[in-house]
Amino acid sequence: MVLAGLGGRALLPPAVGGPLGDALFATLVVLLVAFLVPRTRPLVAGIVGLVLCAGIEAAWLTDVPGQVVERFPAARYALGTAFTPADVAWYAVGAVVGGALVALVRPRPRGVDHSLRHVRAASGSRRRAARVVVPVVIVLALAGAGGALAWVLRGETQDLSARLAVAQDTLDGSAGRVTDAGVRDDLAATIDDARALLDATPVLDRMPGDAPALGARLDDDVAAVQASRLAFARAQAAEARDALPPVVRRADRVLAATDELAADGHDAGETLRASSRDALGTADELTAETQDDRLATASLADLESASADLTALRDDLADATVDLMTAQDAVVCPEPDQVWFPEAGKISAKKLAPIPWAPQYSVRADVLDGLVALDAAYRAEFGQHLTVNSAYRSYDQQVAVYDPDDPNPLAAPPGCSNHGLGTAVDISMGPEGFDGARYAWLKEHAEEHGWTHPGWAEPDGRLPEPWHWQSVETPTEY
């Protein structure tokens, strides 16, 4: 009866398996009553069994059964788990079945009517046969139910184990790749519950249906992690794509400038230019392939691959651009402390700002505040503005002051002067030059406001120029 009840709950829908289990439980109690008190009449055994089952059910109206089950979990197989009035009706059905079984196998008193002796003999034979057949049928039924229960539990275990392996792989592969870390925490907790359930003792600690329910939880949590990972991969791909255009624009600008210089006889190397050109072509293709409409339908593998490809291309293009600039620097700029930039002398007007007390000169807008603050401190010390003689120089202005046939040591070739970057000014130091109070004061206080005197312009530098001051934001390397 125990195995038949558990097997019914495992194999049949809950609406059928539940009532069947209740009825068989009452049948079991009736049979136990008849077993313990063999001479009990079938009707009495049925009534006693029903009373016992109903009493157990009613006991759930108190806290006693709950405390017992909490301390001894296996007791739920005898005490149940909650009070359900409908169960009493099924107990009655089971009690009737139990009483019928007792009546079927109960021995009857011998009759004394000799005329019916042959009938009694035949009836006795049938009763003796029933006493053998009924237990055998019950044992076979119970064995079949037990086997079915074992088969169901084994199948559930295998299915949960397979789902658990998938869940663990999903958890391991999603570290640092989800938009919401909480979904990974949920999956980790469910994985722990699944392992605990697989380690639990079947029937005593693990009922049929427990594993499928937990497997469904695993599937839901895995789906949540995968969805979060997909959203993360889509965002990463979009971010990598959006980080590419500034690198592309710089590479385009450098390539165009080096092509012009190559046409003028200052070739930095066709191989390097070809490398940048190829990388720019690949960037155009990848950018087109990773537009939002395509990312919205791409698979996780494609998204993660696209993100990696975009990041690698961005780094490769940046490296190729630096290599090309370095090579062009070696061809164009004669001095090691000069750095070639294609934008030198070609800065747009919106990025420049006039110097307030010398509006005929301009510097890059983002370094002007520091120069203004330096001038204010200088005026407080000397009672006059900084005397600016030069600031930003356009490419054409730099060409005008530099003669490649007769190089002026005080003028850098076009593209090699930080005047062309809008980060340098020439300030009059008066006839005293390096020995005057102005230079000494600026040397001590200029860096407080973001300006400095470069080493190459120091008295012992390559080209001593007390008047050349530049922003600390001036790039000195790529």
N, C-alpha and C positions, 0 to 999 in steps of 0.2 A: 504494500500500500504506500509506503514511503517513497519507493522508487517510482511507482506509477504516478503519484502526485507530482513529484519533481519533474518527471519526464513530461507529463501533461503541460505543466507550466512552461517548459522549455520549447516544446514542439508546437503547441497550439496558441492561437491568438489570446491575448490577455483576457478578452471578454469571455472566452471559453475555458482557458486554462485556470483562471482564478477560481471560478465557482467549482470546477472539477476538483481542484486541490482541497477546497473547503469540504466538499462532500466526502472525498476519500479520507480526509482527516477524521471526520465523524465515524466513518465505517471502521477505520483502524481502532478508534477508541472502543467501539462496540465489540469488536473482535477481541480486544485486550480484556474487556470485562468478562466475556465468555471464557476466555483462556484462564483467567485468574480464578473464576468461580464457575467451574464446568457445569454445574447443575442449574445455573441461572436460566430461566425461561427466555426465549428470544425476545418477547415483548418487553420484559424487564431489562434485558441487556440493552435493547434499543433505547428505552426511556433513560436509563442510567447514562448511556453514552451521550445522548442529546443534552441531558442536564449538565454533564461535565463540560461539554464543548461550549454550551451557552454560558456556563459559569466562567469559563476562561475568557470568553469574549466580553462578558460584563465586567470582569476584573479590570479591563482597560479603562473603565470609568474612574479608577483610582490610579495612584502613582506607583503602586507596587510592581506590576509587570514591567513597566518601563525601567525601573531601577534594577530589576533582575536581569533584563536583556542588556542593559548598559554594562553590567558587571560580567555577565556571561553571555556573549553574543550568540552562541549556538542555541541558547534557550528560545530564540525567536521561532525555531522550527516547531516548538510545542506551544508557545504562548502567543505567537503571531506578533504583529507590530502596531496594531491600532484597533479601536472599536468601530465595527462596521455592522449596523443592524441587519443588512441584507445577508450577511454571512450566516445568521441563525437559521434562515430558511434553507440554505444549502446544507447546514448541519442536519436538519431534519431529514432531508433527502438521503444523506449519507447514513443516518441512523436507521432508516427504513431498509436500505440495502444491507447494512450490517446485520440487522435482525433477520432478514431473509436468508442470508448466508448461514447464520447460526441455526436457523430452523431447518435448513437443507441438510446439514451434517449432524444434527442433534440425534442421538440414539432414542428410539421409541420403546415403551414397555411391551413385553411379550403378551400376546393375547392367549386366552385359554380355550378358545373355541376350536375343538379338534376338527370340525368340519371345514374350517378355513386354514388348516395347518399348511396346506400346499400354497395357499396365497401368502400366508405369513412367511413361508420359506422363500418364496420368490421375492417378496418385498425386502426380506432380510438380505438377499443377495444383491438387490439393487442398492440398498443402503450401504452395504459393504463396498460395492463398486464406487458409489458416490463418494464415500469417505476416502477412497484412493484417488479418484479422478479429480475431484475438486481441488484438493491441495496441490496436485501435480499441475493443474491448469493455473492455479494462483502463482505457484513457484515459477512456472514458465513465463507468465505474464510479468511477474516482478523482474525476472532475469532480463526479459526483453526490454522492459522499461529502464532497467539499470544500464543495460548496454547502450540504449538510445541516449540516455543521459550522459554517459561517458563519451559517446561519439560527439554529441552536441558540445560538451565542454571542451573536448580536444579541438574541434573545429574552431570554436570561439577563441581558444588560446592561440592557435596558429594564425588566425586572421588578425587578432590584436597584436601579435608579435610582428607581423609584416607591417602593419600600420605604424607601430612603434619605431621600426627601423626607418621608415620614410620620414616620420616626424623628427627623429634625432638628426637625420641628414639635413632636413630643412632648418632645424635650429642651428646646427653647426655652420651651415653655409650662409646664414643670414646675419652673422655677427657684424655689427657696424654698417649694415646695408638696409636698414628699415627706417621709415619715417617716424614710426611710433615704437619705441623700445618696449612699451607695455605689452604688445602682442607677443613678443618673445618671452616675456615673463609668464604670460598666461600659458603659452605652449610648454615652457619648462615645467610649470606646476602640473599640467596634465600628463606630461611624460612621467613625472615622479609618481603620480597616481596610478598610471598604467603599469609601471614596474611593480609597485606595491600589490596591485591586484593579481598580476601574474605570479607573484611569490606567495599569494594567499592559498590556503588549503581549499581545494574544490569541495563544493557542497556545504562544508562547515563555514567557510569564510567567503566563498565565491559562489553565488547563485547563477544559474543559467540566465542569460540576458544582461548580466553586469558588464561582461567584456564588450558586447556590441554597443552598449550605451556609452562606454568609455571610448571605444573606437570612433564613434560618431563625434564625440568631443574632440578627439585628436584631429579628425578630418576638418572640423570647423576651425580649430586653432591653426592648423597648417595652412588652410585657405586664407586666414586672416594675415598670417606672416607673409605668405606669397603675395598677397595684394599689397601689403605695405612695402615689401621689397620691390615690387613692380613700380610702385609710385616713386620710391627712392631712386631706382635706376633711371626712370624717366626724367626726374628732376636733375640727376647727375649728368645725364646726356645733354639736357638743355643747358645746364650751367657750363659744361665743357664746350658746347657749341658757341655760347655767348661770349666765352672768354677768348675765342679765336679771332674775331674781327680786329681788335686792337693790334694783335701780333701781325695779322695779315696786312693791315694798313702800314705798319712800320716797315715790314718786309717789302711791300710795293714801293714805298718811298725810297728806301735804300737801293733797291734794284734799279729804279728809274734813274737815280742820281749816279750810280756806278756805271750804268749804260752810257750816260752823257759824258762822264769822265773818260770812259774807254774810247768813245768816239773822238775825244780831244787828245788822245795819246796817253792817258793815265789809266791803263787797264789793270784792274786788280785780279784778273784771272777769269777766263770764260767758264772754267769748271765750277768755280764757286757761284757764279751768276746762274749757271744752268741748274745747280742744285737748288737754289732759292726759287727759280722759276718753276721747277718740277713740284716743289713743296707747295707753292701757291696754287698750282693747278689741282693738286690733291685736296687742298683746303676748300676750294670752290666746290668740288664734287661732294665732299663729306658734309659741307654746310647745306647743300641742296638735299642730301639724303636724310638729314636729321631735322627737317622742319617739323613744327608741332603736329601737323596732320599725320605725318609718318610715325612720329614717336608715339602718338596716341594708339596706334594699332600694332606696334612692334612687340615682339616677344621679349621675355626677360633676357634670354641669351643675346638677342640682337641689341637690346638696349645697353647691356653691360659691355658688349663688344664695341659698340659705337662710342661709348664714353671713354673706353680705354684707347681706342684709335684716335679720337679727337685730342685727348690729353697728350698722347705720344706725338701727334702731328704738331701740336702747339709748341711742345718742347723742341722738336726737331727744327721747326721753322725759326724759332727764336735763336737756336744755336747757329743755324745756317746764316741768319742775318748778322749775328755778332761776328762770325768768321769772315763774312764779306766786308763788314765795316773795318775789322782789324786789318784785313789785307789792303783795303783802300787807304786806311790810315798810313800804312807803311809806304804806299806809293805817293800819297799827296802831302802828308805832313812830315816835314824834315826833322822835327825835334821829338824826342821821346816823351816830353811832357805835353805835347800837343795831341789833342784827340779830335778825330774827324767825325762830324755829324752831318748827315745830308740836309737836315733842317736848318743848319747854321746860316743865318742871313736870309732865311725864307719863312720866318715866323709870321703868322697872320696878325693883322693889326688888332684884332679883338683880344689877343693874348698879351698885348703890350699896353703900357700906361705911361703917359708923360711924367717927367719929374716935376713936381709942383713949382719949385723955385727956378727950374731951368727947363721949361716946357719944350724947348727945341730938341731935347734928348728924351729917350724913352728907355725903360727897362721892362723886363717881364713883369706882368701885373702882380704875380704872387710873391715877388721879392721886394716890391716897392715899399710896403709898410716898414720893413726893417731898415731900409735906406732912409725913410722919413724920420724914424726914431733916432737913427744915428745922427742925422742932420740936426735934430732938436738938441741932442746932447752936445754936439759940436758947437752950436750957436751959444749954448749956455756957457761953454768954456771960452770960446774965442770971439763971440759977439758978431758972427757973420755966418752965412750959409757955406756949406761945402762948395768949393769951386769946381764944378763939373765941366770937363773939356771934351768928353766923349762918353758914349754909352752904347746903346744897341747900334750895330752897323749892319746894313743889308748886304746881301751877297755882292751886289754891284758896287756898293761903297767899299767893301773889302777888296774887290778886284782893283778899284781905283788906287788904293794905297799899297797894293802889293804888285811888284813887277817881277815876274818869274825870271826875266833875263838879267835883272840886277836886283836881287832880293834885298829888301830893307829889313835888317835884323829886328827892327821894332814892329814889324807888321807880319802877322802870320798869313799863310796862304788861305784863300777862301775855303770855308768849311772847317778850318782848324782853329779859328779864334773863338774864344768864349764871348767876345763882344757880339758875335753873330747869334749867340744863344740868348742875348738879352739879360745876362747875369753878371756883367762886368761894367765898371765905370772907371774913367780916368779922372783923378782928383788932383788939382794943383797943390803941390807941397811947398811952393815958393822957391826962392833961390837956395834955401838951406837943404832941400832934398831930404835925404836920409837923416841928416844931422839936425833938422828943425824940430820944433815943439809939436808942429802939426802931425808929422809922421809918428813921433813918439806917442802922442795921445791916441791917434788912430790905432796904432799897433797894440796899445793896451786895452782900448775900449770897443773896437769895431766888432769883435766877435760876440760881444754882449748883445749886439743887435743883428747878428746873422751875416756879418761881412768879414772878410779876411784878406790878408796879403799872402799870395801864393809863394811857395819856396823858390820857384824859378825866378821870381822878381825881387828876391831879397838881395842885400848888398853882395853876398857871396854866391848868388844864384847864377843860372845860365845867362839871364838877361836882366840886370838890375834896373828895376823900374819902380821908384817910390810912389808913383802916381797910380799904378794899376791895383785896383781893389775889386774883389769879386765876391758874389754871394756864396755862402757855404753850400747852397743848393746846386752849385755848378758841378755838372758831372765830370769826373776825371777818369772814368772807365765805363765800359759797356755793361 
